Amino acid sequence: MTAGTRRLDLWFAVSAAALSLLAAVLVLRLWEANLRVPLAYSGDANAYGAVVKAIADHGWYLENAQLGAPFGQQLYDYPIDSTATGPLLAVELLGLPGLSYPPVVNLFFLLTFPVVAVAAFLVLKSLGLSRPVSLICAVLYSLAPYHFYRGEGHLYLSAYYVAPVAAYLMLRVLGAEPLVDGWKSRRTWATVALCVVVGTGAAASKYQSSPRCVRMPGVSETLEPSPETGVLTTVAR
């Protein structure tokens, strides 16, 4: 891959992120919103808000003296948050400038749109699709109704960038392409990095990209790599 090719890929990835974020702003009509308060303030959104506020106020979410009277709240055995290390670290980074929890929640949710779009674009491009097609599909994927439906009410589910990354790894395995080629290989470390991305994502996003989504009766047995592109395609029987 030449430097010019990398720059072109980067330009398309940035374009996917910008288009996704712009579309989200238009759909959510953010010019009418007050981003100093949460976009959602009911149901599970309050539970996620409590976690984000605990990180903003106390550095991490596991202990919070402001909740769980009279002894304070401890979430060491609460499994939902423990599976979302990546999103939680992102929340902590967003809160470093001293932002209160509502802007952090809103900013995190809005950033899921470009992040999902970029992840989808890179995966589709790696699987052999052209840049324009990958761009269009990635933006549409990031703007799925699911994304707006989950919103801040299910904050981790909105960060479904994990799904295309996990699908990419599974498709490469099904295509009999080695993912590890010695510890000094760039491919090996790229695979390790992608596994870390998947492993630190929310549990529900991992479930979305589980083998059940790829290995379906009558379909997984017919997946074969295209002789022209190497991309896995279904063969009718």
C-alpha positions as YAML, in Angstrom:
chain: A
units: angstrom
residues:
- id: 1
  name: MET
  ca: [0.00, 0.00, 0.00]
- id: 2
  name: THR
  ca: [1.50, 3.30, -1.12]
- id: 3
  name: ALA
  ca: [1.44, 6.59, 0.79]
- id: 4
  name: GLY
  ca: [-1.03, 7.96, -1.76]
- id: 5
  name: THR
  ca: [-3.38, 5.04, -1.21]
- id: 6
  name: ARG
  ca: [-3.22, 5.53, 2.55]
- id: 7
  name: ARG
  ca: [-4.01, 9.23, 2.20]
- id: 8
  name: LEU
  ca: [-6.97, 8.42, -0.03]
- id: 9
  name: ASP
  ca: [-8.28, 5.85, 2.45]
- id: 10
  name: LEU
  ca: [-7.83, 8.38, 5.24]
- id: 11
  name: TRP
  ca: [-9.74, 11.01, 3.28]
- id: 12
  name: PHE
  ca: [-12.66, 8.64, 2.69]
- id: 13
  name: ALA
  ca: [-12.65, 7.54, 6.36]
- id: 14
  name: VAL
  ca: [-12.76, 11.16, 7.54]
- id: 15
  name: SER
  ca: [-15.53, 11.83, 5.02]
- id: 16
  name: ALA
  ca: [-17.53, 8.90, 6.40]
- id: 17
  name: ALA
  ca: [-17.12, 10.25, 9.93]
- id: 18
  name: ALA
  ca: [-18.11, 13.79, 8.93]
- id: 19
  name: LEU
  ca: [-21.16, 12.69, 6.92]
- id: 20
  name: SER
  ca: [-22.36, 10.43, 9.72]
- id: 21
  name: LEU
  ca: [-21.99, 13.14, 12.36]
- id: 22
  name: LEU
  ca: [-23.66, 15.75, 10.14]
- id: 23
  name: ALA
  ca: [-26.61, 13.45, 9.47]
- id: 24
  name: ALA
  ca: [-26.95, 12.71, 13.19]
- id: 25
  name: VAL
  ca: [-27.02, 16.42, 13.98]
- id: 26
  name: LEU
  ca: [-29.77, 16.94, 11.41]
- id: 27
  name: VAL
  ca: [-31.86, 13.98, 12.54]
- id: 28
  name: LEU
  ca: [-31.54, 14.85, 16.23]
- id: 29
  name: ARG
  ca: [-32.09, 18.59, 15.52]
- id: 30
  name: LEU
  ca: [-29.28, 19.42, 17.90]
- id: 31
  name: TRP
  ca: [-29.56, 23.14, 17.24]
- id: 32
  name: GLU
  ca: [-32.73, 22.96, 19.34]
- id: 33
  name: ALA
  ca: [-31.12, 20.91, 22.12]
- id: 34
  name: ASN
  ca: [-29.39, 22.03, 25.29]
- id: 35
  name: LEU
  ca: [-26.29, 19.84, 25.44]
- id: 36
  name: ARG
  ca: [-25.69, 20.82, 29.07]
- id: 37
  name: VAL
  ca: [-28.47, 18.41, 30.02]
- id: 38
  name: PRO
  ca: [-28.80, 14.77, 28.90]
- id: 39
  name: LEU
  ca: [-30.66, 14.11, 25.66]
- id: 40
  name: ALA
  ca: [-32.47, 11.29, 27.50]
- id: 41
  name: TYR
  ca: [-33.44, 11.39, 31.17]
- id: 42
  name: SER
  ca: [-35.64, 8.39, 31.88]
- id: 43
  name: GLY
  ca: [-35.42, 4.63, 32.19]
- id: 44
  name: ASP
  ca: [-31.98, 3.08, 31.68]
- id: 45
  name: ALA
  ca: [-30.55, 6.45, 30.63]
- id: 46
  name: ASN
  ca: [-30.45, 7.37, 34.33]
- id: 47
  name: ALA
  ca: [-28.51, 4.22, 35.17]
- id: 48
  name: TYR
  ca: [-25.91, 5.01, 32.52]
- id: 49
  name: GLY
  ca: [-25.89, 8.60, 33.69]
- id: 50
  name: ALA
  ca: [-25.10, 7.46, 37.23]
- id: 51
  name: VAL
  ca: [-22.12, 5.47, 35.96]
- id: 52
  name: VAL
  ca: [-20.82, 8.40, 33.91]
- id: 53
  name: LYS
  ca: [-21.33, 10.78, 36.84]
- id: 54
  name: ALA
  ca: [-19.46, 8.42, 39.16]
- id: 55
  name: ILE
  ca: [-16.51, 8.43, 36.76]
- id: 56
  name: ALA
  ca: [-16.65, 12.22, 36.45]
- id: 57
  name: ASP
  ca: [-16.85, 12.79, 40.21]
- id: 58
  name: HIS
  ca: [-14.80, 9.92, 41.64]
- id: 59
  name: GLY
  ca: [-12.46, 8.80, 38.85]
- id: 60
  name: TRP
  ca: [-14.13, 5.42, 38.27]
- id: 61
  name: TYR
  ca: [-17.56, 3.84, 38.60]
- id: 62
  name: LEU
  ca: [-16.96, 0.94, 41.00]
- id: 63
  name: GLU
  ca: [-17.49, 2.93, 44.20]
- id: 64
  name: ASN
  ca: [-19.82, 5.88, 44.72]
- id: 65
  name: ALA
  ca: [-20.46, 7.26, 48.20]
- id: 66
  name: GLN
  ca: [-23.30, 9.43, 46.88]
- id: 67
  name: LEU
  ca: [-25.47, 6.41, 46.08]
- id: 68
  name: GLY
  ca: [-26.42, 3.24, 47.90]
- id: 69
  name: ALA
  ca: [-27.13, 4.72, 51.33]
- id: 70
  name: PRO
  ca: [-26.14, 4.16, 54.04]
- id: 71
  name: PHE
  ca: [-22.88, 2.46, 53.08]
- id: 72
  name: GLY
  ca: [-22.37, 3.72, 49.53]
- id: 73
  name: GLN
  ca: [-22.68, 1.96, 46.20]
- id: 74
  name: GLN
  ca: [-20.28, -0.76, 45.06]
- id: 75
  name: LEU
  ca: [-20.53, -2.24, 41.57]
- id: 76
  name: TYR
  ca: [-17.75, -4.81, 41.70]
- id: 77
  name: ASP
  ca: [-20.18, -7.64, 41.00]
- id: 78
  name: TYR
  ca: [-22.37, -5.76, 38.51]
- id: 79
  name: PRO
  ca: [-21.64, -7.41, 35.15]
- id: 80
  name: ILE
  ca: [-23.04, -4.91, 32.65]
- id: 81
  name: ASP
  ca: [-20.43, -2.19, 33.12]
- id: 82
  name: SER
  ca: [-17.53, -4.59, 33.61]
- id: 83
  name: THR
  ca: [-17.86, -5.77, 30.00]
- id: 84
  name: ALA
  ca: [-17.59, -2.26, 28.53]
- id: 85
  name: THR
  ca: [-14.04, -1.24, 29.39]
- id: 86
  name: GLY
  ca: [-13.54, 0.57, 26.09]
- id: 87
  name: PRO
  ca: [-16.61, 2.83, 26.36]
- id: 88
  name: LEU
  ca: [-15.89, 3.51, 30.04]
- id: 89
  name: LEU
  ca: [-12.31, 4.56, 29.29]
- id: 90
  name: ALA
  ca: [-13.64, 6.83, 26.55]
- id: 91
  name: VAL
  ca: [-16.02, 8.39, 29.06]
- id: 92
  name: GLU
  ca: [-13.14, 9.02, 31.44]
- id: 93
  name: LEU
  ca: [-11.07, 10.67, 28.69]
- id: 94
  name: LEU
  ca: [-13.98, 12.88, 27.66]
- id: 95
  name: GLY
  ca: [-14.38, 14.00, 31.26]
- id: 96
  name: LEU
  ca: [-10.71, 14.98, 31.73]
- id: 97
  name: PRO
  ca: [-11.27, 18.65, 30.76]
- id: 98
  name: GLY
  ca: [-13.55, 18.91, 33.80]
- id: 99
  name: LEU
  ca: [-16.87, 18.49, 32.03]
- id: 100
  name: SER
  ca: [-19.87, 17.50, 34.11]
- id: 101
  name: TYR
  ca: [-21.63, 14.27, 33.30]
- id: 102
  name: PRO
  ca: [-24.42, 15.56, 30.98]
- id: 103
  name: PRO
  ca: [-22.05, 16.99, 28.33]
- id: 104
  name: VAL
  ca: [-19.89, 13.86, 28.62]
- id: 105
  name: VAL
  ca: [-22.88, 11.58, 27.98]
- id: 106
  name: ASN
  ca: [-24.04, 13.69, 25.05]
- id: 107
  name: LEU
  ca: [-20.56, 13.94, 23.55]
- id: 108
  name: PHE
  ca: [-19.99, 10.20, 23.89]
- id: 109
  name: PHE
  ca: [-23.28, 9.41, 22.20]
- id: 110
  name: LEU
  ca: [-22.63, 11.83, 19.33]
- id: 111
  name: LEU
  ca: [-19.13, 10.45, 18.80]
- id: 112
  name: THR
  ca: [-20.51, 6.93, 18.39]
- id: 113
  name: PHE
  ca: [-21.81, 7.95, 14.96]
- id: 114
  name: PRO
  ca: [-18.45, 8.81, 13.36]
- id: 115
  name: VAL
  ca: [-16.65, 6.01, 15.21]
- id: 116
  name: VAL
  ca: [-19.12, 3.39, 13.96]
- id: 117
  name: ALA
  ca: [-18.91, 4.83, 10.44]
- id: 118
  name: VAL
  ca: [-15.10, 4.73, 10.37]
- id: 119
  name: ALA
  ca: [-14.99, 1.18, 11.73]
- id: 120
  name: ALA
  ca: [-17.49, 0.01, 9.12]
- id: 121
  name: PHE
  ca: [-15.68, 1.82, 6.30]
- id: 122
  name: LEU
  ca: [-12.30, 0.29, 7.14]
- id: 123
  name: VAL
  ca: [-13.78, -3.20, 7.42]
- id: 124
  name: LEU
  ca: [-15.71, -2.96, 4.15]
- id: 125
  name: LYS
  ca: [-12.67, -1.55, 2.36]
- id: 126
  name: SER
  ca: [-10.50, -4.36, 3.77]
- id: 127
  name: LEU
  ca: [-13.01, -6.92, 2.49]
- id: 128
  name: GLY
  ca: [-12.55, -5.70, -1.07]
- id: 129
  name: LEU
  ca: [-15.32, -3.17, -1.64]
- id: 130
  name: SER
  ca: [-14.52, 0.04, -3.46]
- id: 131
  name: ARG
  ca: [-14.02, 3.24, -1.50]
- id: 132
  name: PRO
  ca: [-17.26, 4.94, -2.65]
- id: 133
  name: VAL
  ca: [-19.36, 1.84, -1.90]
- id: 134
  name: SER
  ca: [-17.65, 1.37, 1.47]
- id: 135
  name: LEU
  ca: [-18.27, 5.02, 2.29]
- id: 136
  name: ILE
  ca: [-21.99, 4.88, 1.48]
- id: 137
  name: CYS
  ca: [-22.57, 1.58, 3.28]
- id: 138
  name: ALA
  ca: [-20.60, 2.72, 6.34]
- id: 139
  name: VAL
  ca: [-22.56, 5.96, 6.69]
- id: 140
  name: LEU
  ca: [-25.88, 4.13, 6.30]
- id: 141
  name: TYR
  ca: [-24.78, 1.53, 8.83]
- id: 142
  name: SER
  ca: [-23.90, 4.20, 11.38]
- id: 143
  name: LEU
  ca: [-27.30, 5.84, 10.85]
- id: 144
  name: ALA
  ca: [-29.37, 2.69, 11.29]
- id: 145
  name: PRO
  ca: [-32.69, 3.28, 13.11]
- id: 146
  name: TYR
  ca: [-31.29, 1.01, 15.82]
- id: 147
  name: HIS
  ca: [-28.71, 3.69, 16.65]
- id: 148
  name: PHE
  ca: [-31.30, 6.37, 17.31]
- id: 149
  name: TYR
  ca: [-33.68, 3.95, 19.03]
- id: 150
  name: ARG
  ca: [-31.03, 2.90, 21.56]
- id: 151
  name: GLY
  ca: [-29.67, 6.42, 21.92]
- id: 152
  name: GLU
  ca: [-28.53, 7.44, 25.38]
- id: 153
  name: GLY
  ca: [-31.05, 5.09, 26.93]
- id: 154
  name: HIS
  ca: [-28.68, 2.23, 26.10]
- id: 155
  name: LEU
  ca: [-25.41, 4.07, 25.77]
- id: 156
  name: TYR
  ca: [-23.16, 1.04, 25.30]
- id: 157
  name: LEU
  ca: [-25.40, -0.41, 22.61]
- id: 158
  name: SER
  ca: [-25.00, 2.80, 20.63]
- id: 159
  name: ALA
  ca: [-21.26, 2.09, 20.47]
- id: 160
  name: TYR
  ca: [-21.64, -0.85, 18.10]
- id: 161
  name: TYR
  ca: [-18.33, -0.24, 16.34]
- id: 162
  name: VAL
  ca: [-17.38, -3.65, 17.74]
- id: 163
  name: ALA
  ca: [-19.76, -5.52, 15.41]
- id: 164
  name: PRO
  ca: [-18.00, -4.83, 12.07]
- id: 165
  name: VAL
  ca: [-14.58, -5.46, 13.61]
- id: 166
  name: ALA
  ca: [-15.64, -8.82, 15.05]
- id: 167
  name: ALA
  ca: [-17.39, -9.72, 11.78]
- id: 168
  name: TYR
  ca: [-14.18, -8.94, 9.89]
- id: 169
  name: LEU
  ca: [-12.17, -11.31, 12.08]
- id: 170
  name: MET
  ca: [-14.75, -14.09, 11.72]
- id: 171
  name: LEU
  ca: [-14.95, -13.69, 7.96]
- id: 172
  name: ARG
  ca: [-11.18, -13.88, 7.69]
- id: 173
  name: VAL
  ca: [-11.20, -17.08, 9.72]
- id: 174
  name: LEU
  ca: [-13.98, -18.54, 7.57]
- id: 175
  name: GLY
  ca: [-12.01, -17.55, 4.48]
- id: 176
  name: ALA
  ca: [-9.07, -19.64, 5.75]
- id: 177
  name: GLU
  ca: [-6.81, -16.57, 5.83]
- id: 178
  name: PRO
  ca: [-4.21, -16.66, 8.62]
- id: 179
  name: LEU
  ca: [-4.58, -13.88, 11.17]
- id: 180
  name: VAL
  ca: [-1.30, -14.59, 12.95]
- id: 181
  name: ASP
  ca: [2.04, -14.86, 11.20]
- id: 182
  name: GLY
  ca: [4.75, -14.77, 13.84]
- id: 183
  name: TRP
  ca: [5.10, -12.26, 16.65]
- id: 184
  name: LYS
  ca: [7.18, -9.88, 14.55]
- id: 185
  name: SER
  ca: [4.54, -9.73, 11.83]
- id: 186
  name: ARG
  ca: [2.48, -6.57, 11.36]
- id: 187
  name: ARG
  ca: [-0.53, -8.79, 10.64]
- id: 188
  name: THR
  ca: [-0.19, -10.48, 14.02]
- id: 189
  name: TRP
  ca: [-0.13, -7.21, 15.95]
- id: 190
  name: ALA
  ca: [-3.00, -5.84, 13.89]
- id: 191
  name: THR
  ca: [-5.01, -8.94, 14.83]
- id: 192
  name: VAL
  ca: [-4.11, -8.47, 18.49]
- id: 193
  name: ALA
  ca: [-5.23, -4.83, 18.32]
- id: 194
  name: LEU
  ca: [-8.55, -5.80, 16.72]
- id: 195
  name: CYS
  ca: [-9.11, -8.48, 19.36]
- id: 196
  name: VAL
  ca: [-8.52, -5.87, 22.08]
- id: 197
  name: VAL
  ca: [-11.11, -3.60, 20.42]
- id: 198
  name: VAL
  ca: [-13.63, -6.44, 20.41]
- id: 199
  name: GLY
  ca: [-12.75, -7.65, 23.90]
- id: 200
  name: THR
  ca: [-13.14, -4.23, 25.51]
- id: 201
  name: GLY
  ca: [-16.43, -3.42, 23.78]
- id: 202
  name: ALA
  ca: [-19.83, -3.78, 25.40]
- id: 203
  name: ALA
  ca: [-21.08, -7.34, 25.82]
- id: 204
  name: ALA
  ca: [-24.22, -6.72, 23.76]
- id: 205
  name: SER
  ca: [-22.14, -5.49, 20.81]
- id: 206
  name: LYS
  ca: [-20.11, -8.69, 20.97]
- id: 207
  name: TYR
  ca: [-23.34, -10.69, 20.96]
- id: 208
  name: GLN
  ca: [-24.52, -8.78, 17.88]
- id: 209
  name: SER
  ca: [-21.42, -9.93, 16.05]
- id: 210
  name: SER
  ca: [-21.38, -13.48, 17.43]
- id: 211
  name: PRO
  ca: [-21.10, -16.46, 15.06]
- id: 212
  name: ARG
  ca: [-24.88, -16.85, 15.06]
- id: 213
  name: CYS
  ca: [-24.98, -13.76, 12.82]
- id: 214
  name: VAL
  ca: [-22.59, -15.38, 10.34]
- id: 215
  name: ARG
  ca: [-23.02, -19.12, 10.74]
- id: 216
  name: MET
  ca: [-26.62, -19.72, 9.78]
- id: 217
  name: PRO
  ca: [-27.95, -23.10, 8.62]
- id: 218
  name: GLY
  ca: [-27.77, -23.36, 4.86]
- id: 219
  name: VAL
  ca: [-25.66, -20.21, 4.57]
- id: 220
  name: SER
  ca: [-22.37, -20.73, 6.38]
- id: 221
  name: GLU
  ca: [-21.83, -23.95, 4.46]
- id: 222
  name: THR
  ca: [-22.11, -22.03, 1.19]
- id: 223
  name: LEU
  ca: [-19.66, -19.21, 2.01]
- id: 224
  name: GLU
  ca: [-16.83, -19.29, -0.51]
- id: 225
  name: PRO
  ca: [-14.16, -16.69, -1.38]
- id: 226
  name: SER
  ca: [-14.61, -15.01, -4.72]
- id: 227
  name: PRO
  ca: [-11.77, -15.97, -7.09]
- id: 228
  name: GLU
  ca: [-11.58, -12.35, -8.31]
- id: 229
  name: THR
  ca: [-11.57, -10.44, -5.01]
- id: 230
  name: GLY
  ca: [-11.13, -13.04, -2.27]
- id: 231
  name: VAL
  ca: [-14.22, -11.66, -0.55]
- id: 232
  name: LEU
  ca: [-16.55, -14.27, 0.94]
- id: 233
  name: THR
  ca: [-19.77, -14.62, -0.99]
- id: 234
  name: THR
  ca: [-22.77, -16.92, -0.66]
- id: 235
  name: VAL
  ca: [-23.19, -19.60, -3.31]
- id: 236
  name: ALA
  ca: [-26.74, -20.75, -3.98]
- id: 237
  name: ARG
  ca: [-27.36, -24.46, -3.85]
...
